[in-house]
Amino acid sequence: MEKYAYLLVILAVLWTSCGPNDAVEKVENIEVQSEFKAKVKTIAGEVLNDDVFNKVPVFFNIGSFSLEENQEFETIILSDKLSKGKVLNIKPVSLLTFNKDTIQQKYIISVPVDSLQNVYDIYSYHDLSQKQFQTKFLIEDWFRANCALGLCSKFEWKSEVQALKLVH
């Protein structure tokens, strides 16, 4: 009987020491900006002004946005043809990186926040990779096919988390 009492005391001590800790600090949510105002620089149907690429029109829009004056980010905006100079709210969904000669190129792939302009119905990297995977491959193939022979390599796609890490 004494052994059972001793065992019950040990179990009680273990039970109370392993219980929830009231002193645990509450973790505050971290707010990260995930929407940006971009200005369209190159519209679908125009030729990129870059000697490395062939003079073949792009089928996507290219814009730029910045958080600080000295740091500008290029973004491929997946939408119908937009107007040059148009400013719109975009949401990053992916990051495309590749080497152009010896320089690493980074394009944030984004979609318009306005659902009427988001014609591809893409809201995340998962949507781009699963529902619209052909769009992802078309973008990469455009750069591969139109880059001067052997100058573009090491293509890599990353999630929207990586795109946001680049920006912040």
Secondary structure, 3 states (H helix, E strand, C coil): CHHHHHHHHHHHHHHHHCCCCCCCCCCCCCCCCCCEEEEEEECCCCECCCCCECCCECCCEEEEEEEECCEEEEEEECCCCCCCCCEEEEEEEEEEEEEECCEEEEEEEEEECCCCCCCCCCCCHHHHHHHCHHHHHHHHHHHHHHECCCCEEEEEEEEHHHHHHHHC
